[in-house]
Amino acid sequence: MVRGIGPRIGRELISICGSAPSLWTLSPSRLREIDGVGPKLVDALQKSTQNSALAITDQCYKNNINIVCLEDDHYPEPLRACEDAPLLLFVKGDLSALNGRQMLSVVGARKASRESRVIARRWSSYCSKRGVTIVSGMAYGVDAAAHGGALEGEASTVAVLGCGLMALTESQQRQVEAIAAQGCVISEYLPDLTARAEHFPQRNRIIAALSQATLVIEAGLKSGSMITAGQALSYGREVLAVPGSVLNDANAGCHHLIRDGATLIDSADDLLRHLGWTQQTEKAEESYLPADEQEAKILSVLRCEIMHLDGLADACGLTVTELSPSLLALELQGVIERLPGSRYSLGGKS
């Protein structure tokens, strides 16, 4: 709360002084002897009091918000190792979710295509059912789909906000409650601080640092997802990317990442296998058994690509009228999914 002290300077001062409280026991002359501490910072420290901090801790207590400091056991270990890690985190939900054994950050466009949202939700659900904690930013598009998919599984999900936990709309607050019931929502910002443009690049570093790997699903070249990917690389994390159509500029960021060495991922199983998580986390799961030869043909065709209704009928050697009953039956069971424009893809239960 002291103007001029950010994560890096704060950690340096705590290291020099031995603890945060001891910083306020030093005289102005002793403070000025510390490299990087000038008259403005000394003045800000001298004017600061406990009152505002105590009011915030009381506010957090009344609203079931935990305050996790760098020294606390619950502080996420991968984040603690980063020199720009927040001095503290405000957390709502299960603190143990911050230190999952296998954590995957999923990021992508806010105005994501239907296909990208389907991929984010389906793959996150698949991973969550196999014990992987999904981390994202609770934004529209890919983020929301990733959290939604994770909530369909058994593992935790972690959302990282670009505003305070008390500065949310009613709709966002409902999202927080849903995620906190199966994981946690965290922020480095004071509870009442509203979102600002500069908060999101800062927020993204936490998303990148928490997980062993970051998966990018649909991202423009100058998007926040690319910032997250760059931060993940700077922390020594792995970056994975999903390819898309070359006719859509929204996929240019993913293609750029792949050209620069990011791993191309084209299925959830491929994702877990690449990260070495298949053996440890995979659970036995019954595959859907086609009811007849017609259903088997439909599934065989859709395993290769998303198809328009007319193309699917041609591939199966049937008329649209003959094909429709089987499509409806498979769709109702979640085996296939209908996309905009009368296109079909495999669903989560295929």
N, C-alpha and C positions, 0 to 999 in steps of 0.2 A: 504493500500500500504506500510505500515511500517512493515519491517521484524520483526517477533516475536509477532505480534498482530493478534490473530485469533478472532472468534466470542465471545468466553467466556471472554478472557482477555479484549477485546475491550469493551464489555458491562460493565465489572467491572470498567474499567478506566473511562468510561463516567459517571457511577453512582457516583464514587468518586469525579470527577471533575465538575459534573453538566451538562456538554455538551461536545461534541467532540472538538469544537474550543478552549475551555478553557484549554484543555490538553496541548496545545502549549504555553500557557502563564505561565506555571509552570517552576520554575528554576530547573536545574539538581539536586540540593540538595533536593528540595521538591519532585521531582519525585522518587528519591531513597528511600524516606520514605514510599512509597506505597508498600505493600506486593506484591511480585511477580515481581517487576520491578528491574532488575539488570542493571549493567553497559552497557551491549550490547544493551538493549532496550532503555536506556536513550540516548546512542550515536546515535541509529537509529532515534529516535524522533528528536534529535537536528539537524541531517543532512537532514531531510525531508523538502520539500518545497511544495508550492502550485502549482508550474508550471506543474508537471506531472498530478496532479489531474484536473487542469483546461483544459489541453489538452484532457483528457479523457471525461470530460463533454462536451467539444466542439464537439468531435467525436460522442458522443451519440446524441447530438442535431441535427447534420447534417444527422444522419442515423435513425432518429425517434425512438430512444431508450430512454425510460424513466428510470430515476434512482429513486428508491423508498427506502427511509430510514426507520429505525425502528420507528421513530416518525411520519411518514406520515400516513394519514388516509387510504390510499390505501394498506398499508402493511397488508398482510393477518393475521387476528387475531389469528387463531390456531397456526400459525408458530411463531408469536411474543411471545407467551406464553412459548416457548421452550428455555431453557437456552443457547442452541448452535445455535440459529437462526442467519442467516447471518445479519451483520450490515446493509447491503443494498442489493437490488436486481436490476439487469438490466432487463427491461421488454419491450417486443415488442408486441403491440396489445392493447386490451381492459383491462384497469386496474381493472375494476369492476369484471372481471372474477376471480380475486384472492380471492374474498370473497363471493363465491356462497353459497346459503343457504344449499344446499345438494351437497356434493362433494365426489366422489369415486375414489380412486387410483386403477388403474388396471396395474398389472405387471406380467411378465412371461418371458419365454425363448426367446432369440434372434433367435435361430434356432428352432423355434416352429413347431410342426406338423401342418398339414393342418387343422385338427379338432380343435386344440387350437386357431388357427388364426380365424377360423370361429366363435368359441364361443366368442372370444374377440370382434370381429367386430359386431356380431349380438347383443350381450348383451349390448355393449356400445351404439349402435344405439337405442335399446329399452329403455335404461335408459335416454339417451339424449332427446328422444321424450317426456319423462315424467319429464323434468326439472332438471335432475341430471348432474352436471358438472363432466366430466371425466378427471382425472389427470394421466399422464404417462410420460415416459422419451424420447419419439421420437426416440427410437432405432428400429432396425429391429424386425421382429417377432410379438410378442404379443403387444408391445408398438404401433407399426405402425398400427396394426389392430384395436386397441382400439381407437386411434385418428381418423382413417378412419371411424369407426362406429359412433363416436361422431359427426363427421361433417355431417352425414346423418340426424341428429336430429336438434332440435332447441336450445338446451342448449349450453353453452360454453364448450370449452376443454382447458386444461392447459398443456403445455409441459415444462418439467424441463431439462435443458441441463447440460452436464458435461464438457462444454467448453464455451468460450465467444461467444456472439451473432454475432461477426464479423469474427469468425474463423471457418466458415462452408464451405462445398463444395457447388457447384452450385445446386446439387440435394437437399441437406439439406436446403439450402436457400429457395428453392421453397416450401419445407414442412413448413418452418417457416412462409412464407407469407400466405399459406393456413390456417394454424392454427390461426395465428394472426387475420385473417379476421373474425373468429368466436370464439375468445377467446384470449389467449396470450401465449407467449413463454418467459420463465424466466431463468436467470442464476445468480449465485452469483459471477461468475468469470469475470475478466476484459475483455472487448470486444474482444481483440486480442489474448487472451490466448487459446492455442490449448488444445485438450483433452489429459489427462494423466490418467493412470490406477487408481491412487489414488483419482482422482476426482469423480469417479462414486459411491463409497460407501458414500462419502460426499453428492453427489447429491441426493442419495436415501433417506437420512434423510428428505429432503425437500418434496419429493414425499409422504413420510409417514406422515409427520406433517400436510400437507395442508388439508387432508381429514378426515372425520369422520371414514372411514373404508378403508381397503386395501384388494382388491381381487387378489389372486394369481392364475394364470392359467398356469400350466405346469412349474415346477421349479425343478432343481436338488438340491441335499442336500447342495452343496457348491456354490450355485449360488448367484448372486446379488439380485435376488428376495427374497431369504431367509434373506438376510441382511435387505432389506426393511421391510419385515414382522417383524423381530426382533425389528427394530427401531419403527415401528408402535406400537408394544406392549409396548415398553419402554415409549412411549408418552401417553399411555392409550387409544389408538385407537383400534378398533375391527379389527380382521384379519379373512378373509373368504378364503376358498380354494376350488378349483374344483378337484374332484378325477379323476383319469385316470387309464389306464391299469397297472397292477402290473408287466407286462412283460417289461415295458419301464422305465428305470432308470430316465428318464426326469420327471417322475411323483413322484419320491420318496420324493421330498421336500414337495409337497402338502400333501402327505399321512402322513408325519412326523408332519406337522402342525395340521392336523386333529386329529391325536393321542394325540397331546399336548393340544387340546382344541379349535382349530380353528373351525369355523362353516363350515360344508360341504354344498356347494351350488350346485344345479344341474339344475337351470333354472333362467332366468332373473327375472321372476315374483317372484320366491322364494327369490331372492336376495333383491328386493325392499320390499317385505313383511316382511322379517326378520329385515331389517333396519327401518321399520315403515314408509316408504316413499310412500307406495301405495296410501293411502287415499288422501294425499296432492297433489300428482303429476300425478296420473293416468288419462289419457285422454281417451275419448271414441274412440274406434278404431274398424272398421269393420273387422270381421274375414272373411277369404276366404270361400265361399260356394262351395262345390264340384259340378262340372257340372253333374256328374252322379254317379252311384253306384261304378264304377270302381275307380274313383278318391277318393271317400270316403274311400274305402278299402285301397288304397295306403297311404293316410294320417293317417289312423288309425294305420297301421303297423309301419310307420316311427315315430309316436309319442312315440313309445316304445324304438326304437333303430335305429342306423345307420345300413343300410343293403346293402349287395352286390346285384347287379342286379339279379343274379340267385336265391338268397334267397328270395328276394322281390317277384319275379315271383311265387315261390313256395307258399309263404305265401298268395298271392292273388289268387292262383289257376288258374294262366294263364301261357301261354308260354311267352318267352321274346319278341317274335314278336308281340303278342297281347298287351303286356304291354307297349311297346316302345312309341306309339303315345300319350298315356296319360302322360307318364313321360316327354316327350318333351314339351307338352302343359303346364304342371305344372312348369317345369323348366323355360320356357320363361316368365312366369308370376312372377317368384321369389318365388313361393310357396314351391318348393323343390330345393335342391342344389345338383349337382353332384360333388362328391369328387374323388380324385385319386383312381385308382383301381376299377373303375365301381361301386363305392358305392354311396348311396344316403342318404341325411338327410333332415329334414324339413328346409325350407328357412325362411327368415325374414318376409314374408307375410302370413305364414300359420296360 
